[in-house]
Amino acid sequence: MGLFSRSKGVVGLDVGSFAVKLVELKERKGGEYQLQRLGIEPLSPEAIVDGSIMDSSLVVDAIQKLGEETAVKNANFATSLSGHSVIIKKIDLPAMAPEELAESIQWEAEQYIPFDINDVKLDYVLLDEQAQADQMEVLLVAVKRDKVNDYVSVIQQAGRAAALVDIDSFAVQNCYEANYDIDPMKVLALVNMGSSVTNINILARGSTVFWRDISFGGNQFTEALQREFNLSFEQAESLKRGESVDRYSAADARSVLDTVSGEMAAEIQKTFDFFGATSSEGAVDELIVSGGCALTPNLVDALKDRFGLPTELMNPFRRIQIKESDFDIAWIQSVAPMLAVSVGLAIRRIGD
């Protein structure tokens, strides 16, 4: 081990369809983290549609602007993906040596991945060798190559290096594990609600056992307000956040938002039902929600009522030190749930 061999930290960059979020953390002794830099740059709705970059120049501009505003020096960025182009599968394989697994994973993956194997980037992690001596559990992740390339490309065009690409659900789990104590006796659902996709990651016995991305998020709330009150996208966004727009107030928006909250809860319920039917883990005990959509007025309460379970808004900075002289603490608290993915990415190291 040389003096400089400590694995390098990365800047977490969450490229969402509503905004680009940047977080840089400094690792301190004892595994603690301190916030170094943080920025949020809104994107116009046409930049990214359904998780696909439609206008890369808008995204590049947003990343460059964040880089300048936060004065971030580290050129190594980590980003993450979710949605239809991501396939996550847990597979059981006969026990084999790591070298053997590395050689045969491509062939094994072909049986589980609904895309042409040449069109995807593959990664895998060994979950549990000890379960049975002759079997091993492998988590297989496949992402469409062109999707990865699009996200890597905007980071490179912005003058930075895409040091690693993760999956949104896992970044949220990373963030949760850094800020909370996981109770291995509980079945916990991490529900990260973005503007176009909601990632659901269910943990049991302290590790992930089920994932699903659903195409439902903050945009559904905004579009419902647009239709109901004949507003522009921007006006509907403001109304959704509880601001008054024209003659409409937050109180007027409430019944529309509550209706969509009910639809969101029904979508999540379908996923929980599927999990219950296909897993031996038992029912979900608790919900932890994050993402910008989770800030929609009354949504957390609507989920609590629907599921009758403890439901809490994740605080991605719960155990992260923030120097009050460097940051506007009140503002950070107001946007914190939006930053779960970028905080989870910022915790990663190159090569871990």
RODO-2510 file (C-alpha; in nm, 4 decimals, decimal comma):
residues 352
     n   res          X          Y          Z
     1     m     0,0000     0,0000     0,0000
     2     g     0,1560     0,3276    -0,1121
     3     l     0,0921     0,6694     0,0273
     4     f    -0,1463     0,7568    -0,2556
     5     s    -0,3239     0,4259    -0,2921
     6     r    -0,6305     0,5238    -0,0891
     7     s    -0,9252     0,4787    -0,3245
     8     k    -1,0375     0,8117    -0,4616
     9     g    -1,3670     0,9785    -0,3862
    10     v    -1,6116     1,0871    -0,6543
    11     v    -1,8605     1,3688    -0,7018
    12     g    -2,2200     1,2393    -0,6998
    13     l    -2,4146     1,3652    -1,0021
    14     d    -2,7816     1,2696    -1,0257
    15     v    -2,9022     1,3588    -1,3749
    16     g    -3,2791     1,3599    -1,3265
    17     s    -3,5490     1,4699    -1,5690
    18     f    -3,6468     1,7611    -1,3420
    19     a    -3,3018     1,8759    -1,2292
    20     v    -2,9346     1,7844    -1,2128
    21     k    -2,8121     1,7450    -0,8539
    22     l    -2,4471     1,7534    -0,7459
    23     v    -2,3058     1,6464    -0,4079
    24     e    -1,9450     1,6153    -0,2945
    25     l    -1,8600     1,4672     0,0454
    26     k    -1,5348     1,4409     0,2351
    27     e    -1,4722     1,1171     0,4216
    28     r    -1,3479     1,1738     0,7736
    29     k    -1,1981     0,9395     1,0323
    30     g    -1,4375     0,6771     1,1650
    31     g    -1,6375     0,6590     0,8418
    32     e    -1,8080     0,9939     0,8945
    33     y    -1,8785     1,2298     0,6082
    34     q    -1,8788     1,6054     0,5763
    35     l    -2,0625     1,7964     0,3037
    36     q    -1,8181     1,9809     0,0768
    37     r    -2,0304     2,0957    -0,2149
    38     l    -2,3945     2,0859    -0,3152
    39     g    -2,5908     2,2248    -0,6073
    40     i    -2,9216     2,1794    -0,7899
    41     e    -2,9748     2,3000    -1,1447
    42     p    -3,3270     2,2708    -1,2935
    43     l    -3,3682     2,1221    -1,6422
    44     s    -3,6385     2,2126    -1,8890
    45     p    -3,8869     1,9249    -1,9318
    46     e    -3,7789     1,8504    -2,2904
    47     a    -3,4131     1,7800    -2,1960
    48     i    -3,4776     1,4286    -2,0604
    49     v    -3,7927     1,2340    -2,1399
    50     d    -3,8641     0,8951    -1,9753
    51     g    -3,5027     0,8717    -1,8639
    52     s    -3,3619     0,9245    -2,2151
    53     i    -3,1517     1,2312    -2,2901
    54     m    -3,3298     1,4162    -2,5717
    55     d    -3,1297     1,7389    -2,5694
    56     s    -2,7752     1,6718    -2,4536
    57     s    -2,6638     2,0362    -2,4845
    58     l    -2,9150     2,1413    -2,2150
    59     v    -2,7823     1,8696    -1,9834
    60     v    -2,4172     1,9576    -2,0544
    61     d    -2,4920     2,3253    -1,9797
    62     a    -2,6546     2,2311    -1,6480
    63     i    -2,3549     2,0161    -1,5427
    64     q    -2,1086     2,2910    -1,6379
    65     k    -2,3126     2,5506    -1,4500
    66     l    -2,3149     2,3315    -1,1379
    67     g    -1,9409     2,2780    -1,1709
    68     e    -1,8829     2,6539    -1,1811
    69     e    -2,1324     2,7444    -0,9065
    70     t    -1,9990     2,4840    -0,6639
    71     a    -1,6330     2,5351    -0,7701
    72     v    -1,5842     2,1591    -0,7620
    73     k    -1,2235     2,0568    -0,8364
    74     n    -1,2572     1,6769    -0,8436
    75     a    -1,3015     1,5737    -1,2080
    76     n    -1,4248     1,2213    -1,1237
    77     f    -1,8037     1,2081    -1,1324
    78     a    -2,0349     0,9186    -1,0471
    79     t    -2,3810     0,9027    -1,1981
    80     s    -2,6666     0,6513    -1,2052
    81     l    -2,9512     0,5233    -1,4209
    82     s    -3,2943     0,3690    -1,3796
    83     g    -3,6014     0,2793    -1,5822
    84     h    -3,6740     0,0455    -1,8728
    85     s    -3,3162     0,0145    -1,9949
    86     v    -3,1990    -0,1285    -1,6616
    87     i    -3,2479    -0,4973    -1,5811
    88     i    -3,1642    -0,6295    -1,2335
    89     k    -3,1925    -1,0012    -1,1666
    90     k    -3,0929    -1,2225    -0,8789
    91     i    -2,9792    -1,5601    -1,0101
    92     d    -2,8674    -1,8840    -0,8465
    93     l    -2,5647    -2,0498    -1,0002
    94     p    -2,3669    -2,3600    -0,9157
    95     a    -2,0742    -2,2696    -0,6891
    96     m    -1,7617    -2,1831    -0,8884
    97     a    -1,4332    -1,9974    -0,8557
    98     p    -1,4376    -1,6190    -0,9171
    99     e    -1,2386    -1,6583    -1,2425
   100     e    -1,4875    -1,9170    -1,3674
   101     l    -1,7780    -1,6901    -1,2786
   102     a    -1,6180    -1,3985    -1,4643
   103     e    -1,5861    -1,6162    -1,7744
   104     s    -1,9325    -1,7700    -1,7660
   105     i    -2,1390    -1,4696    -1,6526
   106     q    -2,1972    -1,3471    -2,0102
   107     w    -2,3400    -1,6838    -2,1097
   108     e    -2,5481    -1,7119    -1,7905
   109     a    -2,6785    -1,3584    -1,8380
   110     e    -2,8057    -1,4293    -2,1889
   111     q    -3,0762    -1,6500    -2,0395
   112     y    -3,2079    -1,3731    -1,8157
   113     i    -3,1661    -1,0510    -2,0131
   114     p    -3,4430    -0,9624    -2,2609
   115     f    -3,2030    -0,7509    -2,4727
   116     d    -2,9307    -0,8605    -2,7144
   117     i    -2,6330    -0,9334    -2,4899
   118     n    -2,4071    -0,7321    -2,7226
   119     d    -2,6217    -0,4207    -2,6661
   120     v    -2,5807    -0,4167    -2,2887
   121     k    -2,3148    -0,3427    -2,0322
   122     l    -2,3097    -0,6173    -1,7703
   123     d    -2,2020    -0,6146    -1,4100
   124     y    -2,2538    -0,8573    -1,1261
   125     v    -2,1910    -0,8969    -0,7572
   126     l    -2,1750    -1,2125    -0,5491
   127     l    -2,4433    -1,1927    -0,2802
   128     d    -2,4288    -1,5041    -0,0732
   129     e    -2,1993    -1,8010    -0,1136
   130     q    -2,2787    -1,9502     0,2256
   131     a    -2,6503    -2,0192     0,1715
   132     q    -2,5783    -2,3618     0,0250
   133     a    -2,2352    -2,5103    -0,0330
   134     d    -2,3050    -2,6039    -0,3938
   135     q    -2,4924    -2,2852    -0,4899
   136     m    -2,4168    -1,9166    -0,5037
   137     e    -2,6440    -1,6161    -0,5361
   138     v    -2,5416    -1,3532    -0,7904
   139     l    -2,6919    -1,0125    -0,8501
   140     l    -2,6853    -0,9421    -1,2216
   141     v    -2,7214    -0,5884    -1,3577
   142     a    -2,7537    -0,5124    -1,7277
   143     v    -2,7955    -0,1660    -1,8745
   144     k    -2,8414    -0,0792    -2,2394
   145     r    -2,5041     0,0297    -2,3729
   146     d    -2,6377     0,3331    -2,5626
   147     k    -2,8088     0,4606    -2,2468
   148     v    -2,4837     0,4361    -2,0476
   149     n    -2,2966     0,6047    -2,3319
   150     d    -2,5452     0,8957    -2,3422
   151     y    -2,4984     0,9712    -1,9712
   152     v    -2,1200     0,9226    -1,9818
   153     s    -2,1029     1,1478    -2,2875
   154     v    -2,2774     1,4509    -2,1266
   155     i    -2,0372     1,4299    -1,8306
   156     q    -1,7389     1,4159    -2,0656
   157     q    -1,8726     1,7028    -2,2774
   158     a    -1,8998     1,9037    -1,9551
   159     g    -1,5255     1,8492    -1,9067
   160     r    -1,5428     1,5820    -1,6361
   161     a    -1,4765     1,2076    -1,6225
   162     a    -1,7532     0,9539    -1,5635
   163     a    -1,5622     0,7456    -1,3083
   164     l    -1,8514     0,5126    -1,2328
   165     v    -2,2112     0,4490    -1,3296
   166     d    -2,4469     0,3084    -1,0670
   167     i    -2,8190     0,2258    -1,0451
   168     d    -3,0564     0,4745    -0,8748
   169     s    -3,2048     0,2126    -0,6376
   170     f    -2,8607     0,1111    -0,5125
   171     a    -2,7482     0,4731    -0,4713
   172     v    -3,0555     0,5365    -0,2529
   173     q    -2,9753     0,2239    -0,0497
   174     n    -2,6167     0,3489    -0,0058
   175     c    -2,7492     0,6807     0,1183
   176     y    -2,9884     0,5105     0,3605
   177     e    -2,7205     0,2799     0,5020
   178     a    -2,4872     0,5745     0,5649
   179     n    -2,7534     0,7663     0,7585
   180     y    -2,9668     0,5076     0,9394
   181     d    -2,9237     0,1824     1,1318
   182     i    -3,0795    -0,1039     0,9378
   183     d    -3,2956    -0,3337     1,1459
   184     p    -3,2335    -0,6851     1,0051
   185     m    -3,5657    -0,8012     1,1507
   186     k    -3,7665    -0,5582     0,9385
   187     v    -3,8731    -0,5674     0,5757
   188     l    -3,8085    -0,2132     0,4585
   189     a    -3,9188    -0,0482     0,1333
   190     l    -3,7029     0,2353     0,0037
   191     v    -3,9280     0,4276    -0,2359
   192     n    -3,7468     0,6956    -0,4352
   193     m    -3,9929     0,9096    -0,6326
   194     g    -3,8458     1,1105    -0,9161
   195     s    -4,0323     1,3159    -1,1710
   196     s    -4,0764     1,0359    -1,4256
   197     v    -3,9693     0,7148    -1,2496
   198     t    -4,0177     0,5759    -0,8986
   199     n    -3,7550     0,3251    -0,7811
   200     i    -3,8636     0,0665    -0,5251
   201     n    -3,5944    -0,1297    -0,3411
   202     i    -3,7052    -0,3724    -0,0703
   203     l    -3,4560    -0,4758     0,1976
   204     a    -3,4895    -0,7803     0,4212
   205     r    -3,2393    -0,9238     0,6694
   206     g    -3,0353    -0,6085     0,6066
   207     s    -2,9839    -0,6589     0,2338
   208     t    -3,1694    -0,5950    -0,0884
   209     v    -3,4160    -0,8664    -0,1985
   210     f    -3,6441    -0,7011    -0,4561
   211     w    -3,6383    -0,4037    -0,6959
   212     r    -3,8723    -0,2512    -0,9414
   213     d    -3,8881     0,0790    -1,1294
   214     i    -4,2369     0,2111    -1,2026
   215     s    -4,3113     0,4792    -1,4619
   216     f    -4,4965     0,7076    -1,2236
   217     g    -4,3679     1,0174    -1,0500
   218     g    -4,3892     1,3906    -0,9996
   219     n    -4,4824     1,4610    -1,3620
   220     q    -4,8180     1,2862    -1,3098
   221     f    -4,9021     1,5380    -1,0358
   222     t    -4,7903     1,8334    -1,2473
   223     e    -4,9823     1,7169    -1,5546
   224     a    -5,2997     1,6660    -1,3508
   225     l    -5,2779     2,0278    -1,2282
   226     q    -5,2081     2,1493    -1,5826
   227     r    -5,5234     1,9749    -1,7090
   228     e    -5,7444     2,0761    -1,4179
   229     f    -5,6540     2,4464    -1,4086
   230     n    -5,5283     2,5004    -1,7641
   231     l    -5,1766     2,5980    -1,6531
   232     s    -4,8312     2,5835    -1,8089
   233     f    -4,5869     2,3196    -1,6845
   234     e    -4,3968     2,5831    -1,4804
   235     q    -4,7152     2,7238    -1,3246
   236     a    -4,8348     2,3744    -1,2332
   237     e    -4,4957     2,2985    -1,0741
   238     s    -4,5268     2,6109    -0,8555
   239     l    -4,8821     2,5225    -0,7547
   240     k    -4,7700     2,1672    -0,6715
   241     r    -4,5055     2,3086    -0,4370
   242     g    -4,7746     2,4956    -0,2481
   243     e    -4,7325     2,8402    -0,4075
   244     s    -5,0354     3,0358    -0,5332
   245     v    -5,0678     3,0705    -0,9105
   246     d    -5,3129     3,3194    -1,0654
   247     r    -5,6335     3,2748    -0,8702
   248     y    -5,5483     2,9214    -0,7572
   249     s    -5,4089     2,8431    -0,4143
   250     a    -5,2530     2,5349    -0,2547
   251     a    -5,5992     2,4551    -0,1125
   252     d    -5,7457     2,4425    -0,4665
   253     a    -5,4692     2,2058    -0,5755
   254     r    -5,5162     1,9733    -0,2819
   255     s    -5,7982     1,7515    -0,4129
   256     v    -5,6217     1,7071    -0,7500
   257     l    -5,2934     1,6170    -0,5784
   258     d    -5,4688     1,3800    -0,3383
   259     t    -5,6309     1,1951    -0,6292
   260     v    -5,2900     1,1424    -0,7935
   261     s    -5,1410     1,0430    -0,4559
   262     g    -5,4043     0,7692    -0,4463
   263     e    -5,2967     0,6513    -0,7927
   264     m    -4,9308     0,6542    -0,6837
   265     a    -5,0191     0,4485    -0,3751
   266     a    -5,2085     0,1988    -0,5940
   267     e    -4,9003     0,1585    -0,8197
   268     i    -4,6774     0,0976    -0,5168
   269     q    -4,9374    -0,1448    -0,3788
   270     k    -4,9174    -0,3515    -0,6999
   271     t    -4,5411    -0,3831    -0,6513
   272     f    -4,5843    -0,4811    -0,2845
   273     d    -4,8484    -0,7395    -0,3838
   274     f    -4,6143    -0,8882    -0,6433
   275     f    -4,3323    -0,8961    -0,3887
   276     g    -4,5626    -1,0651    -0,1349
   277     a    -4,6696    -1,3278    -0,3889
   278     t    -4,3202    -1,4132    -0,5130
   279     s    -4,1068    -1,3790    -0,2012
   280     s    -4,0826    -1,5688     0,1237
   281     e    -3,9727    -1,2593     0,3172
   282     g    -4,3116    -1,1579     0,4533
   283     a    -4,4901    -0,8252     0,4128
   284     v    -4,3293    -0,4806     0,4072
   285     d    -4,3039    -0,3326     0,7613
   286     e    -4,1959     0,0227     0,6879
   287     l    -4,1651     0,2761     0,4042
   288     i    -3,8832     0,5264     0,3637
   289     v    -3,9577     0,7745     0,0861
   290     s    -3,7213     1,0048    -0,0992
   291     g    -3,6963     1,1924    -0,4292
   292     g    -3,8311     1,5317    -0,5304
   293     c    -4,1839     1,3953    -0,5789
   294     a    -4,1886     1,2887    -0,2102
   295     l    -4,2082     1,6608    -0,1233
   296     t    -4,5564     1,6838    -0,2826
   297     p    -4,7917     1,8200    -0,0125
   298     n    -4,9716     1,5440     0,1808
   299     l    -4,8243     1,2582    -0,0282
   300     v    -4,6385     1,0983     0,2648
   301     d    -4,9584     1,1105     0,4750
   302     a    -5,1590     0,9595     0,1879
   303     l    -4,9125     0,6686     0,1700
   304     k    -4,9246     0,6263     0,5473
   305     d    -5,3066     0,6059     0,5343
   306     r    -5,3072     0,3696     0,2383
   307     f    -5,0582     0,1185     0,3762
   308     g    -5,1155     0,1647     0,7495
   309     l    -4,7389     0,1419     0,7962
   310     p    -4,4762     0,3711     0,9491
   311     t    -4,3778     0,5996     0,6592
   312     e    -4,1009     0,8522     0,6834
   313     l    -3,9283     1,1031     0,4582
   314     m    -3,5601     1,0150     0,4226
   315     n    -3,3053     1,2690     0,5397
   316     p    -2,9910     1,2053     0,3287
   317     f    -2,7904     1,4347     0,5608
   318     r    -2,9003     1,2795     0,8896
   319     r    -2,5456     1,1712     0,9789
   320     i    -2,3506     1,3971     0,7457
   321     q    -2,1739     1,6947     0,9015
   322     i    -2,2660     2,0299     0,7487
   323     k    -2,0749     2,3462     0,8367
   324     e    -2,3385     2,6089     0,9038
   325     s    -2,1052     2,8842     0,7858
   326     d    -2,0747     2,7210     0,4410
   327     f    -2,4344     2,6272     0,3635
   328     d    -2,7900     2,7510     0,3990
   329     i    -2,9129     2,4784     0,6365
   330     a    -3,2822     2,5689     0,6056
   331     w    -3,2648     2,5431     0,2259
   332     i    -3,0829     2,2068     0,2436
   333     q    -3,3510     2,0707     0,4788
   334     s    -3,6253     2,1857     0,2403
   335     v    -3,4734     2,0013    -0,0593
   336     a    -3,2964     1,7142     0,1217
   337     p    -3,5182     1,4235     0,0015
   338     m    -3,4337     1,5204    -0,3612
   339     l    -3,0682     1,4478    -0,2916
   340     a    -3,0799     1,0817    -0,1825
   341     v    -2,9353     0,9525    -0,5116
   342     s    -2,6573     1,2136    -0,5363
   343     v    -2,5556     1,1608    -0,1708
   344     g    -2,5534     0,7824    -0,2260
   345     l    -2,3302     0,8311    -0,5306
   346     a    -2,0961     1,0684    -0,3472
   347     i    -2,0308     0,7962    -0,0868
   348     r    -1,8929     0,5627    -0,3548
   349     r    -1,5176     0,5292    -0,4194
   350     i    -1,3462     0,4528    -0,7471
   351     g    -1,2828     0,0803    -0,7659
   352     d    -1,5017    -0,0249    -0,4727
***
